[in-house]
Amino acid sequence: MISILNLFDSVCHALPNYKSGVNPMPEFNSKVNEAQKELMDAIAVKYDQNERIRTLLDPFVLNATGTAVGSIVKPTGFYRALGITLTHATKTIPVYQAKENELIAQDYLPQRKANLDNGIAYYKQAGTTITVIPSTSAPYSMFYLRSPLDAALSSVYTALPSGELALTASGVIDLEWDESAYNLLLNRVLRKYGVTGKDELVLQASSADINSDLIAEP
């Protein structure tokens, strides 16, 4: 996990002259949560291609099981499916993700027709449920990515012996990301405060084989 308090301290060091209202925490929380959702969007598509990205996303990989009857209900917080298998006649059958045009084509190509006896099945994850073809009752196992939960940091004023007031952290909800995502998240949060840090951002993105242009988008 990534300490949101450490992230806040890093932002404060990078913005020593930044002035907000009486309470900077709501704005900070909003920017952090926007940043982590954007980072998920930027790197999730690379999950199958890059081991470093799989490490970054490991805290969000979950498994769901049940019985599919033409569809699978998306679990709470579902982001995208990583892999689905069905069990049919004691055999484990991989279910392949298909686009709409591929699903249409399989109706006209016998060798691609969805048939559990032949070990062929498809899924489509658009919409509120995951569509499974063929629409046959079968046990399933699905690995999927869950969206990051919102992080949070609030503070209270505490009186010091000197008579001054100090901010004391409270309501701490840390980020679920692996520590290796720290700099990627920090750079994106700083960009939201107007600090570009482009060279460092590109370096971090390159090390993870991430499209830096996509990460740099506002």
Helices and strands as residue ranges (DSSP letters): H 4-14, H 25-43, G 44-46, H 51-57, G 58-60, E 61-69, E 71-73, E 78-88, E 91-97, H 100-105, G 110-112, G 116-118, E 122-124, E 129-133, E 137-146, E 152-159, E 165-173, G 179-181, H 182-192, H 198-207, H 212-216
